[in-house]
Amino acid sequence: MTAVTTSAAPKPLDQRTGWRTTLTRHPSLLKLAALLLAAAILIPLAHARWASGSWPAALTVDVTEPLGKVSDWIIDNRDGHPLFLYFFGHISNAVVLSVRAVYLVLLALGWAGTTVLAALIAWRAAGVKLAVGTLAALATCGLLGMWVPTMQTLALMAVAVAASVALGGLLGLAAGLSDRTFRALRPVLDTMQVLPAFAYLLPVVLIFGIGVPAAVLATVVYAAPPMARLTALGLRGADKGVLEAVESLGATARQRLLTARIPLARKEILLGLNQTIMMALSMAVIASVIGAAGLGDRVYQALASVDVGQALAAGLPIVLMAIVLDRVTAAAGSGSREHGRSWTPALIGLAVVAAVAVATRLAGGLLWPASWSVEIAPTVNTAVGWMTDHLYSGVPVIGGTADWAAHFTSWILDPVRSGLTSLPWYAVLLLVAALAWLIGTWKSALTAVLAMAGIGVLGIWKPSMDTLSQVLAAVAVTLVIGFAIGIAASRSGRLERILRPALDVMQTMPQFVYLIPVVALFGVGRAPAAAAAVVYALPAVVRITTQGLQQVSPAAMESARSLGATSGQQLRQVQLPLARPSLLLAVNQGVVLVLAVVIIGGLVGGGALGYDVVFGLAQGDLATGLKAGAAIVCLGLMLDRVTQPSRAARKEDA
């Protein structure tokens, strides 16, 4: 007799298996549960041990005395110690001689020769249209009466960019060819990326003093990281198949590098050059604070006297130079114009430049003719005066810009600062850990927490919370405006085309220049610093948001339309979720850019860490300046980790 088997009745679902399965399928819920458990255990313990909530003095390390001793030693030995005489002294002399040589060459070419040379380079790289634009840009610099300051800035930039490219290229080459070097350099480059430009000035000034050497070297340190990062990225991302094919032909390591790796990484290397030039130009303006001549010095003088007209006259050439350099290097990087191996066009161009330079010298007009200059400062100042008289206060219904600044300070900045400073320090650390872990990994959370703890250890917790409140308020305004404009531009090609030139100008304008108009309209204080930060960070947020939404899969959009989704539903349920990585990148870049300008806002009454950096720079106080700079680095690292998911986190979301 055959036994009949019957299947067992299904068992009820084990409750423990159910929640475990849910947590496994949703890593964010597992992270949240772990964070709630940690908060339930740690907060009562911390409150029992440190009931006041302020950072404990026992956990603070006083670095003022050792930094003061270092500063005193440097000042005492700067003129006689062999380290300064035979190392730093030679570097300083080399920088001065290099900048002077480039400046003399530009003067020897004359205004006509320099203009023709720049136009020929632009034509060779990108065609006739950009050559005409370059002519117009340099002519505008002359018409504004800024020819000599423009040449001074170009000379400083030429040396700084050459040194930045050399240093960044060597570091990128080493990181691209060695995994160990890449891992060692990555945290250093990350730190340098989030460190605002202003924080570079104090250590350089302490060693080299006020003047051109300090300005050039601070610019090199600030502008070299993108060259290093992008060079390493290009070399490490070279096509493996091509490299294997070259190796199979018996090429040596050097031949593989010169004939395969570097040519394959050409686009990334030239993009690094583009970014280095942009950052060098921005830093060259900021370096005017430590004695760099040129356009930056004119802007700084205008800032000191709140002369908007003079600031605009010096700021426009900076913008024009940035746009021309950006277009030329971008065209060279895209390879849009291919040239043969013939040297004939280049030789003809050099002959033309030489002929024009000789003719200009014989005519006795090496400098731009003063009679061809136009003074715009009085007209601009008259317009600004009218705006100040009619917009600063007393505007019916909406109030004036002074009222807006006061309301923004009292309604937003003060409450956010009070909230952050009243939170216990351990609650802030747990909140930072939660945000960083939920959006990234435990490594991101650990880095963010250690960065915030470093601020407390330095003993400047309250000024850092003040700076953080300004950053958070400015970022919130930037994201609201930037996301709204970006969404609108992604859905309207006409609006995107209208916005593009305005965003180009705003994105190439150095940070320093934004302080002039906001001070004229809003006075001094934390509100104008936040307003300048919003204007500076807005273009990047708008561009990244627009690009991210436009790159959403057309198939996904078509599927949503075929199911009858409205335009709003397509945006909320398809575009925004699929563009999440780009939106997070927009948040990340907005935070980094806002932090950079909020620190510079110390010049216009922003206070907090920005004031400490400015005070340390003005007084030569290494302890105050470096502590504030270190706290800025910690804030930047924390904000970067909190707003930018890691690769592992992106894979989890996928």
C-alpha positions in Angstrom: 0.0 0.0 0.0 1.4 3.3 -1.1 1.7 5.9 1.6 0.0 9.2 0.8 2.0 12.2 1.8 0.3 15.5 2.5 1.9 18.9 2.7 2.0 20.4 6.1 -0.2 23.3 6.7 1.5 26.7 6.4 2.9 28.0 9.6 2.0 31.5 10.9 4.7 34.1 10.1 7.2 34.4 12.9 7.0 37.9 14.3 10.7 38.1 14.8 11.5 37.0 11.2 9.0 39.6 10.0 10.7 42.7 11.6 14.1 41.3 10.8 13.2 40.9 7.2 11.8 44.5 7.1 14.9 45.9 8.6 17.1 44.0 6.2 15.1 45.2 3.2 15.2 48.8 4.4 18.7 49.8 5.7 17.5 53.3 6.6 15.1 51.8 9.2 17.9 49.7 10.7 20.1 52.8 10.9 17.2 54.8 12.5 16.6 52.0 15.0 20.2 51.9 16.0 20.4 55.7 16.4 17.3 55.8 18.6 18.8 53.1 20.8 22.1 55.0 21.0 20.2 58.2 21.9 18.1 56.4 24.5 21.3 55.2 26.2 23.8 58.0 25.7 21.7 61.1 26.2 20.7 60.3 29.8 24.3 59.3 30.7 25.7 62.5 29.1 23.1 64.6 30.8 23.9 63.0 34.2 27.7 63.7 33.7 27.4 67.2 32.0 24.1 68.7 32.9 24.9 72.2 31.7 25.0 71.2 28.1 28.0 73.4 27.3 31.2 71.9 26.0 33.1 70.6 29.1 36.3 72.4 29.9 37.9 69.1 30.8 37.6 68.0 27.1 39.2 71.2 25.8 42.8 71.5 24.7 44.4 74.9 24.9 46.6 75.4 21.8 47.0 79.1 22.2 50.3 78.9 24.1 52.1 76.5 21.7 50.8 78.3 18.7 51.9 81.6 20.2 55.4 80.2 20.7 55.5 79.0 17.1 54.4 82.4 15.9 57.0 84.2 18.0 59.7 81.9 16.9 58.9 82.5 13.2 58.8 86.3 13.7 62.1 86.3 15.6 63.9 84.0 13.1 62.3 85.1 9.8 65.3 87.4 9.0 68.2 85.3 10.2 67.5 81.6 10.4 69.0 79.4 7.6 65.6 77.9 6.9 64.2 81.3 5.9 67.4 82.6 4.3 68.2 79.6 2.1 64.8 78.0 1.5 61.8 80.3 2.0 63.9 83.3 1.0 64.8 81.7 -2.4 61.2 80.7 -3.0 60.1 84.3 -2.3 62.7 85.7 -4.6 61.9 83.3 -7.4 58.2 84.2 -7.1 58.9 87.9 -7.2 61.2 87.6 -10.2 58.8 85.4 -12.1 55.8 87.7 -11.6 58.0 90.7 -12.5 59.2 89.0 -15.6 55.7 88.1 -16.9 54.5 91.6 -16.1 57.4 93.2 -18.0 56.7 91.0 -21.0 53.0 92.0 -21.0 54.1 95.7 -20.8 56.7 95.2 -23.6 54.0 93.7 -25.9 51.9 96.8 -25.3 48.2 96.9 -25.1 47.8 96.2 -28.8 50.3 93.3 -28.8 48.7 91.7 -25.7 45.2 92.0 -27.1 46.2 90.5 -30.5 48.1 87.6 -28.7 45.1 86.8 -26.5 42.7 86.9 -29.5 45.0 84.6 -31.5 45.1 82.1 -28.6 41.3 82.2 -28.3 40.9 81.8 -32.1 43.3 78.8 -32.1 41.4 77.2 -29.2 37.8 77.9 -30.0 37.3 79.9 -33.2 36.5 83.3 -34.5 33.6 84.0 -32.1 35.6 83.6 -29.0 38.5 85.6 -30.5 36.1 88.5 -31.1 34.9 88.1 -27.5 38.4 88.2 -26.2 39.1 91.4 -28.1 36.0 93.0 -26.7 36.9 91.8 -23.1 40.4 93.3 -23.1 39.1 96.5 -24.8 36.6 96.8 -22.0 39.3 96.5 -19.4 41.1 99.3 -21.1 38.0 101.5 -21.5 37.3 101.1 -17.8 40.8 102.5 -17.0 41.9 99.1 -15.5 44.6 98.1 -18.1 47.6 98.2 -15.7 45.8 96.4 -12.8 44.5 93.8 -15.3 48.1 93.2 -16.4 49.3 92.9 -12.8 46.6 90.4 -12.1 47.4 88.4 -15.3 51.1 88.3 -14.3 50.3 87.1 -10.8 47.8 84.5 -12.2 50.2 83.3 -14.9 52.9 82.4 -12.3 50.3 81.0 -9.8 48.6 78.8 -12.4 51.9 77.5 -13.8 53.0 76.5 -10.3 49.5 75.1 -9.4 49.5 73.0 -12.6 53.0 71.7 -12.0 52.3 70.8 -8.4 48.8 69.5 -9.0 49.9 67.6 -12.1 52.7 65.8 -10.2 50.5 64.9 -7.3 47.8 63.7 -9.7 50.3 61.7 -11.6 51.5 60.0 -8.4 47.9 59.4 -7.2 46.9 58.1 -10.6 49.6 55.5 -10.8 49.7 54.4 -7.2 46.7 53.2 -5.1 48.6 53.9 -1.9 49.3 57.4 -2.9 45.7 58.0 -4.0 44.4 56.7 -0.6 46.8 59.0 1.2 46.1 62.1 -0.8 42.3 61.8 -0.9 41.6 63.0 2.6 44.1 65.8 2.2 42.5 67.0 -1.0 39.0 66.6 0.6 40.2 68.9 3.4 41.7 71.4 1.1 38.5 71.5 -0.9 36.3 72.4 2.0 38.7 74.9 3.5 37.6 78.5 2.6 40.2 80.5 0.7 40.5 83.1 3.4 41.9 80.6 5.9 44.9 80.0 3.6 46.2 83.5 4.1 47.4 83.6 7.7 50.1 80.8 7.7 51.5 82.1 4.4 51.7 85.7 5.6 53.4 84.6 8.8 56.2 82.9 6.9 56.5 85.2 3.8 55.1 88.5 5.1 52.8 90.8 3.3 53.3 91.0 -0.5 53.4 89.2 -3.8 55.1 86.0 -2.6 52.5 85.3 0.0 49.7 86.0 -2.4 51.1 83.7 -5.1 51.8 80.8 -2.7 48.4 81.1 -1.1 46.9 80.9 -4.5 49.0 77.9 -5.4 47.9 76.0 -2.3 44.3 76.9 -3.0 44.2 76.2 -6.7 46.4 73.0 -7.0 43.9 70.4 -5.5 41.4 70.4 -8.5 44.4 69.8 -10.9 45.6 66.9 -8.7 42.2 65.4 -8.3 41.1 65.5 -11.9 44.5 64.4 -13.2 44.3 61.3 -10.9 40.7 60.7 -12.0 41.7 60.8 -15.6 44.7 58.5 -15.3 42.9 56.0 -13.1 39.9 56.0 -15.5 41.9 55.3 -18.6 40.4 52.5 -20.9 41.9 49.2 -19.6 41.6 47.6 -23.0 43.7 50.2 -24.7 46.3 50.0 -21.9 46.4 46.2 -22.2 46.8 46.5 -26.0 49.7 48.9 -25.6 51.4 46.7 -23.0 51.0 43.6 -25.3 53.0 45.5 -27.9 56.0 45.6 -25.5 55.7 49.2 -24.5 57.6 50.2 -21.3 55.8 51.8 -18.3 57.1 55.2 -19.4 55.9 54.6 -23.0 52.5 53.5 -21.8 52.2 56.6 -19.7 53.2 59.0 -22.4 51.4 57.4 -25.4 48.3 56.0 -23.7 47.4 57.1 -20.2 48.0 60.8 -20.6 46.4 61.1 -24.0 43.3 59.1 -22.7 43.1 61.5 -19.7 43.4 64.6 -21.8 39.9 65.7 -21.2 40.1 65.4 -17.4 43.5 67.1 -17.3 42.3 70.1 -19.3 39.2 70.2 -17.1 41.5 70.4 -14.1 43.4 73.2 -15.8 40.1 75.0 -16.2 39.1 74.6 -12.6 42.6 75.6 -11.4 42.5 78.8 -13.5 39.0 79.7 -12.1 40.1 79.1 -8.5 43.4 80.9 -9.0 41.6 84.0 -10.3 39.2 83.9 -7.3 42.1 83.6 -4.9 44.1 86.3 -6.6 41.4 88.7 -5.7 41.1 87.5 -2.1 44.9 87.7 -1.8 44.7 91.5 -2.2 44.1 91.5 1.5 47.8 90.5 2.0 49.3 93.0 -0.4 48.7 91.5 -3.9 48.5 94.3 -6.5 46.1 94.4 -9.4 42.3 94.2 -9.7 41.9 92.6 -6.3 43.5 95.5 -4.6 41.2 97.9 -6.3 38.2 95.8 -5.2 39.5 95.6 -1.6 40.0 99.4 -1.5 36.5 99.9 -2.8 35.2 97.6 -0.1 37.0 99.5 2.6 35.3 102.8 1.4 32.0 101.2 0.2 32.7 102.7 -3.2 30.4 100.5 -5.4 31.3 102.3 -8.6 35.0 101.7 -8.2 34.3 98.1 -7.2 32.2 97.6 -10.3 34.9 99.1 -12.5 37.5 96.7 -11.0 35.1 93.8 -10.8 34.0 93.8 -14.4 37.5 93.0 -15.8 37.7 90.1 -13.3 34.4 88.7 -14.6 35.5 89.2 -18.2 38.8 87.6 -17.7 37.2 84.6 -15.9 34.6 84.1 -18.7 37.3 84.3 -21.5 39.7 81.9 -19.6 36.8 79.6 -18.9 35.7 79.4 -22.5 39.2 79.0 -23.9 40.2 76.2 -21.6 36.8 74.5 -21.9 37.1 74.6 -25.7 40.6 73.2 -25.5 39.4 70.4 -23.2 36.4 69.5 -25.4 38.7 69.2 -28.5 36.1 71.1 -30.5 38.9 72.4 -32.9 41.4 69.9 -34.1 44.6 71.2 -35.6 47.2 69.5 -37.7 50.8 69.1 -36.9 51.9 72.2 -38.9 53.5 75.0 -37.0 53.0 77.5 -39.7 49.8 79.2 -38.3 51.4 79.5 -34.9 54.6 81.0 -36.4 52.5 83.4 -38.5 50.6 84.4 -35.4 53.7 85.1 -33.4 55.1 87.2 -36.2 51.9 89.2 -36.3 52.0 89.8 -32.5 55.7 90.9 -32.8 54.9 93.3 -35.6 52.0 94.8 -33.6 54.2 95.1 -30.5 57.0 96.9 -32.4 54.5 99.2 -34.1 52.9 100.0 -30.7 56.3 100.8 -29.2 57.4 103.0 -32.1 54.1 104.8 -31.7 54.9 105.4 -28.0 51.7 103.9 -26.7 52.5 100.8 -24.7 49.8 101.5 -22.2 46.2 101.9 -23.0 45.6 105.6 -24.0 44.1 107.5 -21.1 41.9 109.5 -23.5 40.1 106.2 -24.4 39.1 105.5 -20.8 35.6 105.9 -19.5 34.9 106.7 -15.8 31.8 104.8 -14.7 32.3 105.1 -11.0 30.4 108.4 -10.6 27.4 107.2 -12.6 27.3 103.9 -10.7 27.6 105.6 -7.4 24.8 108.1 -8.3 22.6 105.1 -9.2 23.5 103.3 -6.0 22.9 106.5 -4.0 19.4 106.7 -5.5 18.8 103.1 -4.7 20.0 103.6 -1.1 17.9 106.7 -0.7 14.8 105.0 -2.0 15.2 101.3 -1.2 17.3 101.3 2.0 14.3 102.4 4.1 10.9 104.0 3.9 9.5 101.9 1.1 5.7 101.7 1.5 4.2 98.3 2.4 7.3 96.1 1.8 9.7 98.2 3.8 13.3 98.8 2.7 16.4 96.6 2.4 17.4 97.7 5.9 14.1 96.4 7.3 14.6 93.1 5.4 18.1 92.7 6.9 16.8 93.4 10.4 13.8 91.0 10.0 16.1 88.3 8.5 18.4 88.7 11.5 15.7 88.7 14.1 13.4 86.2 12.6 15.8 83.6 11.2 19.5 84.1 12.1 18.9 84.8 15.8 16.5 81.9 16.4 18.7 79.4 14.6 21.8 80.6 16.5 19.9 80.5 19.8 18.6 77.0 19.0 22.1 75.7 18.2 23.8 77.2 21.1 21.1 76.1 23.6 21.3 72.5 22.4 23.6 70.3 24.6 26.8 69.5 22.8 26.1 65.7 22.9 22.7 66.3 21.3 24.4 68.2 18.5 26.9 65.3 18.0 24.1 62.7 17.9 22.1 64.8 15.5 25.1 65.1 13.2 25.7 61.4 13.4 22.1 60.7 12.6 22.0 62.9 9.5 25.4 61.7 8.2 24.6 58.0 8.8 21.1 58.2 7.3 22.4 59.8 4.1 25.8 58.0 4.0 27.6 55.2 5.9 28.9 54.8 9.4 32.3 56.0 8.2 30.7 59.3 7.1 28.9 59.6 10.4 32.2 58.9 12.3 34.0 61.6 10.3 31.3 64.1 10.8 31.1 63.5 14.6 34.9 63.7 15.0 34.9 66.9 13.0 32.4 68.5 15.4 34.1 67.1 18.4 37.3 68.7 17.1 35.6 72.1 17.3 34.8 71.5 20.9 38.3 70.4 21.8 39.6 73.6 20.3 37.4 75.6 22.7 35.5 77.6 20.2 32.1 75.8 20.2 29.9 78.9 20.5 31.5 80.9 17.6 31.3 77.8 15.5 27.6 77.4 16.2 27.1 81.1 15.3 28.9 80.4 11.9 26.9 77.2 11.5 23.6 79.1 12.1 24.5 81.6 9.3 25.4 78.8 7.0 22.2 76.9 7.6 20.0 80.0 7.1 21.8 81.0 3.9 21.7 77.4 2.6 18.0 77.2 3.3 17.3 80.4 1.3 19.7 79.3 -1.5 18.0 75.9 -1.9 14.5 77.3 -1.9 15.3 79.9 -4.6 17.8 77.6 -6.5 15.5 74.6 -6.6 12.5 76.7 -7.8 14.6 78.4 -10.5 16.2 75.1 -11.5 12.9 73.3 -11.8 11.5 76.1 -13.9 14.6 76.2 -16.1 14.5 72.4 -16.6 10.9 72.7 -18.0 11.5 75.7 -20.2 14.2 75.9 -22.7 13.7 79.6 -23.3 14.1 80.4 -19.5 17.3 78.3 -19.5 18.7 80.2 -22.4 17.9 83.5 -20.8 19.4 82.5 -17.5 22.6 81.0 -18.9 24.6 84.3 -19.4 23.5 85.7 -16.0 24.6 82.4 -14.3 27.9 82.5 -16.2 28.6 86.0 -14.9 27.5 85.1 -11.3 29.5 81.9 -11.3 32.7 83.5 -12.5 32.5 86.5 -10.2 35.0 86.2 -7.3 33.6 85.8 -3.8 35.0 89.2 -2.7 33.1 91.2 -5.3 29.7 90.2 -3.9 30.3 92.0 -0.6 30.2 95.4 -2.2 26.6 95.7 -3.4 25.1 93.9 -0.3 26.9 96.2 2.0 25.5 99.2 0.1 22.0 97.8 0.2 21.9 96.0 3.6 24.5 97.7 5.7 26.9 95.7 7.8 26.2 92.6 9.9 25.3 89.0 9.6 22.4 89.5 7.1 24.6 91.1 4.3 27.1 88.3 4.8 24.3 85.7 4.3 22.9 87.6 1.3 26.3 87.6 -0.4 26.6 83.9 0.3 23.2 83.2 -1.2 24.0 85.1 -4.4 27.4 83.4 -4.7 26.1 79.8 -4.2 22.9 80.2 -6.2 24.3 79.7 -9.8 25.8 76.3 -8.9 22.5 75.1 -7.3 20.5 76.2 -10.3 22.8 74.6 -12.8 23.1 71.3 -11.0 19.3 71.1 -10.4 18.5 71.9 -14.0 21.0 69.4 -15.4 19.8 66.7 -13.0 16.2 67.1 -13.9 16.9 67.2 -17.6 18.9 64.0 -17.5 16.1 61.9 -16.1 15.4 59.0 -18.3 13.1 59.9 -21.2 11.6 56.4 -21.0 10.5 57.0 -17.4 8.9 60.3 -18.3 7.1 58.8 -21.3 5.8 56.0 -19.1 4.4 58.5 -16.6 2.7 60.5 -19.4 1.2 57.3 -20.9 -0.3 56.5 -17.5 -2.0 59.9 -17.5 0.2 61.6 -14.9 -0.1 65.4 -14.8 2.9 67.7 -15.1 3.1 68.1 -11.3 2.8 64.4 -10.7 5.6 63.8 -13.2 7.8 66.2 -11.3 7.0 64.9 -7.8 6.8 61.2 -8.5 9.3 60.7 -11.4 11.8 63.6 -11.9 12.6 64.5 -8.3 13.1 60.9 -7.1 15.2 59.9 -10.1 17.2 63.2 -9.8 17.9 62.7 -6.1 21.7 62.2 -6.5 22.0 65.5 -8.5 19.8 67.3 -6.0 22.0 66.1 -3.1 25.0 67.2 -5.1 23.4 70.6 -5.4 22.9 70.8 -1.7 26.5 69.7 -1.1 27.9 72.4 -3.4 25.5 75.0 -2.0 26.8 74.3 1.5 30.5 74.5 0.6 30.1 77.7 -1.4 27.9 79.4 1.3 30.5 78.5 4.0 33.2 80.1 1.9 31.4 83.5 1.7 30.1 83.5 5.2 33.7 83.3 6.4 34.6 86.3 4.2 31.6 88.0 5.7 33.7 88.6 8.7 35.0 91.7 6.8 31.5 93.2 6.8 30.4 92.4 10.3 29.5 88.7 10.0 31.3 87.9 13.2 32.0 84.4 14.6 34.7 82.4 12.9 35.0 84.8 10.0 35.9 87.6 12.4 38.4 85.5 14.2 40.2 84.7 10.9 40.2 88.4 9.9 41.4 89.5 13.4 44.2 86.9 13.3 45.2 88.0 9.9 45.2 91.7 10.7 47.0 91.3 14.1 49.3 88.4 13.1 47.7 86.3 15.8 48.5 82.8 14.7 46.6 81.1 17.6 43.3 82.9 17.0 43.5 82.7 13.2 44.6 79.0 13.0 42.1 77.9 15.6 39.3 79.6 13.6 40.7 78.1 10.4 40.8 74.6 11.9 37.2 75.0 13.1 36.2 76.1 9.6 37.8 72.9 8.2 35.9 70.8 10.8 32.6 72.6 9.9 33.3 72.1 6.2 34.1 68.4 6.6 31.0 67.8 8.7 28.7 69.6 6.3 30.2 67.8 3.4 29.6 64.4 5.0 26.1 65.3 6.1 25.1 66.5 2.6 26.9 64.1 0.2 26.2 60.4 0.2 29.0 57.9 -0.3 29.1 55.4 -3.1 28.0 52.7 -0.7 25.0 54.7 0.3 24.1 55.3 -3.3 24.3 51.6 -4.0 22.0 50.9 -1.0 19.5 53.4 -2.3 19.6 51.8 -5.8 
